Amino acid sequence: MKAINNNNAISPATGIIIMVPTIIILTAIIMSWGTGITGHLSKHIVFAFTSVRLIRFNDLL
């Protein structure tokens, strides 16, 4: 996790390689949870997480 969070140690290409599988996995988890309170909350958590990752990724470009 430290390498992922350290902007200086990660290239834009590596960021894409890390982000894409992460988003796919998180989406699969949400789908498996389905709708309901847990699914609803998890969507907001994942959206917030993804937004932060995308913002940090854009800072690298």
BAVEX-963867 format. One record per atom (N, C-alpha, C): residue number from 1; residue in three letters; chain; x, y, z. Coordinates in steps of 0.05 Angstrom, whole numbers, padded with zeros to 5 digits. Example, Ala and Ser with C-alpha at 12.3 -4.5 7.8 and 13.67 -1.06 7.14 Angstrom:
<atoms>
ATOM / 1 / ALA / A / 00264 / -00114 / 00156
ATOM / 1 / ALA / A / 00246 / -00090 / 00156
ATOM / 1 / ALA / A / 00264 / -00066 / 00156
ATOM / 2 / SER / A / 00257 / -00045 / 00142
ATOM / 2 / SER / A / 00273 / -00021 / 00143
ATOM / 2 / SER / A / 00258 / 00001 / 00157
</atoms>
This chain:
<atoms>
ATOM / 1 / MET / A / 00017 / -00024 / 00000
ATOM / 1 / MET / A / 00000 / 00000 / 00000
ATOM / 1 / MET / A / 00017 / 00025 / 00000
ATOM / 2 / LYS / A / 00041 / 00024 / 00012
ATOM / 2 / LYS / A / 00057 / 00048 / 00014
ATOM / 2 / LYS / A / 00066 / 00057 / -00014
ATOM / 3 / ALA / A / 00072 / 00038 / -00031
ATOM / 3 / ALA / A / 00081 / 00045 / -00058
ATOM / 3 / ALA / A / 00058 / 00058 / -00073
ATOM / 4 / ILE / A / 00033 / 00049 / -00068
ATOM / 4 / ILE / A / 00010 / 00060 / -00082
ATOM / 4 / ILE / A / 00005 / 00089 / -00072
ATOM / 5 / ASN / A / 00008 / 00094 / -00047
ATOM / 5 / ASN / A / 00002 / 00120 / -00035
ATOM / 5 / ASN / A / 00025 / 00140 / -00040
ATOM / 6 / ASN / A / 00048 / 00131 / -00047
ATOM / 6 / ASN / A / 00071 / 00149 / -00051
ATOM / 6 / ASN / A / 00071 / 00158 / -00080
ATOM / 7 / ASN / A / 00063 / 00183 / -00084
ATOM / 7 / ASN / A / 00061 / 00194 / -00111
ATOM / 7 / ASN / A / 00088 / 00194 / -00126
ATOM / 8 / ASN / A / 00110 / 00197 / -00111
ATOM / 8 / ASN / A / 00136 / 00199 / -00124
ATOM / 8 / ASN / A / 00146 / 00172 / -00134
ATOM / 9 / ALA / A / 00135 / 00150 / -00123
ATOM / 9 / ALA / A / 00145 / 00124 / -00130
ATOM / 9 / ALA / A / 00128 / 00110 / -00150
ATOM / 10 / ILE / A / 00109 / 00125 / -00162
ATOM / 10 / ILE / A / 00090 / 00112 / -00180
ATOM / 10 / ILE / A / 00088 / 00128 / -00206
ATOM / 11 / SER / A / 00089 / 00115 / -00228
ATOM / 11 / SER / A / 00086 / 00128 / -00254
ATOM / 11 / SER / A / 00057 / 00129 / -00263
ATOM / 12 / PRO / A / 00049 / 00146 / -00281
ATOM / 12 / PRO / A / 00022 / 00147 / -00290
ATOM / 12 / PRO / A / 00013 / 00120 / -00301
ATOM / 13 / ALA / A / 00030 / 00106 / -00316
ATOM / 13 / ALA / A / 00022 / 00080 / -00327
ATOM / 13 / ALA / A / 00017 / 00060 / -00305
ATOM / 14 / THR / A / 00034 / 00061 / -00285
ATOM / 14 / THR / A / 00030 / 00042 / -00262
ATOM / 14 / THR / A / 00004 / 00050 / -00248
ATOM / 15 / GLY / A / -00002 / 00075 / -00246
ATOM / 15 / GLY / A / -00027 / 00084 / -00233
ATOM / 15 / GLY / A / -00051 / 00072 / -00247
ATOM / 16 / ILE / A / -00051 / 00072 / -00274
ATOM / 16 / ILE / A / -00073 / 00060 / -00289
ATOM / 16 / ILE / A / -00075 / 00030 / -00284
ATOM / 17 / ILE / A / -00052 / 00017 / -00284
ATOM / 17 / ILE / A / -00051 / -00012 / -00280
ATOM / 17 / ILE / A / -00062 / -00019 / -00253
ATOM / 18 / ILE / A / -00057 / -00002 / -00233
ATOM / 18 / ILE / A / -00066 / -00007 / -00206
ATOM / 18 / ILE / A / -00096 / 00000 / -00203
ATOM / 19 / MET / A / -00104 / 00023 / -00215
ATOM / 19 / MET / A / -00131 / 00032 / -00211
ATOM / 19 / MET / A / -00152 / 00015 / -00225
ATOM / 20 / VAL / A / -00146 / 00007 / -00250
ATOM / 20 / VAL / A / -00167 / -00008 / -00265
ATOM / 20 / VAL / A / -00175 / -00034 / -00251
ATOM / 21 / PRO / A / -00157 / -00051 / -00243
ATOM / 21 / PRO / A / -00165 / -00076 / -00229
ATOM / 21 / PRO / A / -00179 / -00069 / -00203
ATOM / 22 / THR / A / -00170 / -00048 / -00189
ATOM / 22 / THR / A / -00182 / -00041 / -00164
ATOM / 22 / THR / A / -00211 / -00033 / -00168
ATOM / 23 / ILE / A / -00217 / -00017 / -00188
ATOM / 23 / ILE / A / -00244 / -00008 / -00194
ATOM / 23 / ILE / A / -00261 / -00032 / -00201
ATOM / 24 / ILE / A / -00250 / -00050 / -00218
ATOM / 24 / ILE / A / -00265 / -00074 / -00226
ATOM / 24 / ILE / A / -00272 / -00091 / -00202
ATOM / 25 / ILE / A / -00252 / -00095 / -00184
ATOM / 25 / ILE / A / -00257 / -00112 / -00160
ATOM / 25 / ILE / A / -00278 / -00099 / -00142
ATOM / 26 / LEU / A / -00275 / -00073 / -00138
ATOM / 26 / LEU / A / -00294 / -00059 / -00120
ATOM / 26 / LEU / A / -00322 / -00060 / -00132
ATOM / 27 / THR / A / -00324 / -00057 / -00158
ATOM / 27 / THR / A / -00350 / -00059 / -00172
ATOM / 27 / THR / A / -00362 / -00086 / -00168
ATOM / 28 / ALA / A / -00346 / -00107 / -00171
ATOM / 28 / ALA / A / -00355 / -00134 / -00167
ATOM / 28 / ALA / A / -00365 / -00139 / -00138
ATOM / 29 / ILE / A / -00351 / -00127 / -00119
ATOM / 29 / ILE / A / -00359 / -00130 / -00091
ATOM / 29 / ILE / A / -00386 / -00116 / -00087
ATOM / 30 / ILE / A / -00390 / -00092 / -00098
ATOM / 30 / ILE / A / -00415 / -00078 / -00095
ATOM / 30 / ILE / A / -00438 / -00095 / -00107
ATOM / 31 / MET / A / -00433 / -00106 / -00131
ATOM / 31 / MET / A / -00454 / -00121 / -00145
ATOM / 31 / MET / A / -00461 / -00146 / -00128
ATOM / 32 / SER / A / -00441 / -00158 / -00115
ATOM / 32 / SER / A / -00447 / -00182 / -00100
ATOM / 32 / SER / A / -00462 / -00175 / -00074
ATOM / 33 / TRP / A / -00457 / -00151 / -00064
ATOM / 33 / TRP / A / -00472 / -00142 / -00040
ATOM / 33 / TRP / A / -00501 / -00135 / -00047
ATOM / 34 / GLY / A / -00505 / -00127 / -00072
ATOM / 34 / GLY / A / -00532 / -00120 / -00080
ATOM / 34 / GLY / A / -00542 / -00094 / -00069
ATOM / 35 / THR / A / -00568 / -00089 / -00071
ATOM / 35 / THR / A / -00579 / -00064 / -00061
ATOM / 35 / THR / A / -00585 / -00067 / -00031
ATOM / 36 / GLY / A / -00595 / -00046 / -00019
ATOM / 36 / GLY / A / -00599 / -00046 / 00010
ATOM / 36 / GLY / A / -00581 / -00026 / 00023
ATOM / 37 / ILE / A / -00582 / -00025 / 00049
ATOM / 37 / ILE / A / -00566 / -00005 / 00063
ATOM / 37 / ILE / A / -00537 / -00009 / 00059
ATOM / 38 / THR / A / -00527 / -00034 / 00062
ATOM / 38 / THR / A / -00499 / -00039 / 00059
ATOM / 38 / THR / A / -00489 / -00032 / 00031
ATOM / 39 / GLY / A / -00504 / -00041 / 00011
ATOM / 39 / GLY / A / -00497 / -00035 / -00017
ATOM / 39 / GLY / A / -00497 / -00005 / -00022
ATOM / 40 / HIS / A / -00518 / 00008 / -00011
ATOM / 40 / HIS / A / -00520 / 00037 / -00016
ATOM / 40 / HIS / A / -00497 / 00052 / -00004
ATOM / 41 / LEU / A / -00489 / 00045 / 00021
ATOM / 41 / LEU / A / -00467 / 00058 / 00034
ATOM / 41 / LEU / A / -00441 / 00052 / 00020
ATOM / 42 / SER / A / -00438 / 00027 / 00012
ATOM / 42 / SER / A / -00412 / 00019 / -00001
ATOM / 42 / SER / A / -00408 / 00034 / -00027
ATOM / 43 / LYS / A / -00430 / 00040 / -00041
ATOM / 43 / LYS / A / -00427 / 00055 / -00066
ATOM / 43 / LYS / A / -00416 / 00083 / -00061
ATOM / 44 / HIS / A / -00425 / 00096 / -00040
ATOM / 44 / HIS / A / -00415 / 00123 / -00033
ATOM / 44 / HIS / A / -00386 / 00121 / -00025
ATOM / 45 / ILE / A / -00379 / 00100 / -00009
ATOM / 45 / ILE / A / -00352 / 00097 / 00000
ATOM / 45 / ILE / A / -00333 / 00093 / -00024
ATOM / 46 / VAL / A / -00342 / 00075 / -00043
ATOM / 46 / VAL / A / -00325 / 00069 / -00066
ATOM / 46 / VAL / A / -00323 / 00093 / -00084
ATOM / 47 / PHE / A / -00345 / 00108 / -00088
ATOM / 47 / PHE / A / -00344 / 00132 / -00105
ATOM / 47 / PHE / A / -00324 / 00152 / -00093
ATOM / 48 / ALA / A / -00325 / 00156 / -00067
ATOM / 48 / ALA / A / -00307 / 00174 / -00054
ATOM / 48 / ALA / A / -00278 / 00165 / -00057
ATOM / 49 / PHE / A / -00274 / 00139 / -00053
ATOM / 49 / PHE / A / -00247 / 00127 / -00055
ATOM / 49 / PHE / A / -00236 / 00131 / -00084
ATOM / 50 / THR / A / -00254 / 00125 / -00104
ATOM / 50 / THR / A / -00246 / 00127 / -00132
ATOM / 50 / THR / A / -00240 / 00156 / -00139
ATOM / 51 / SER / A / -00256 / 00174 / -00129
ATOM / 51 / SER / A / -00252 / 00203 / -00135
ATOM / 51 / SER / A / -00225 / 00212 / -00125
ATOM / 52 / VAL / A / -00218 / 00204 / -00101
ATOM / 52 / VAL / A / -00192 / 00212 / -00089
ATOM / 52 / VAL / A / -00170 / 00200 / -00106
ATOM / 53 / ARG / A / -00172 / 00175 / -00114
ATOM / 53 / ARG / A / -00151 / 00162 / -00129
ATOM / 53 / ARG / A / -00148 / 00176 / -00156
ATOM / 54 / LEU / A / -00170 / 00183 / -00169
ATOM / 54 / LEU / A / -00169 / 00196 / -00195
ATOM / 54 / LEU / A / -00156 / 00224 / -00192
ATOM / 55 / ILE / A / -00163 / 00238 / -00171
ATOM / 55 / ILE / A / -00152 / 00265 / -00167
ATOM / 55 / ILE / A / -00121 / 00262 / -00163
ATOM / 56 / ARG / A / -00113 / 00243 / -00146
ATOM / 56 / ARG / A / -00085 / 00239 / -00141
ATOM / 56 / ARG / A / -00071 / 00231 / -00167
ATOM / 57 / PHE / A / -00084 / 00214 / -00183
ATOM / 57 / PHE / A / -00072 / 00205 / -00208
ATOM / 57 / PHE / A / -00069 / 00229 / -00227
ATOM / 58 / ASN / A / -00089 / 00247 / -00228
ATOM / 58 / ASN / A / -00087 / 00270 / -00246
ATOM / 58 / ASN / A / -00064 / 00288 / -00237
ATOM / 59 / ASP / A / -00058 / 00289 / -00212
ATOM / 59 / ASP / A / -00036 / 00306 / -00202
ATOM / 59 / ASP / A / -00009 / 00296 / -00213
ATOM / 60 / LEU / A / -00008 / 00270 / -00221
ATOM / 60 / LEU / A / 00017 / 00259 / -00231
ATOM / 60 / LEU / A / 00023 / 00267 / -00259
ATOM / 61 / LEU / A / 00001 / 00274 / -00274
ATOM / 61 / LEU / A / 00004 / 00280 / -00303
ATOM / 61 / LEU / A / 00016 / 00308 / -00307
</atoms>
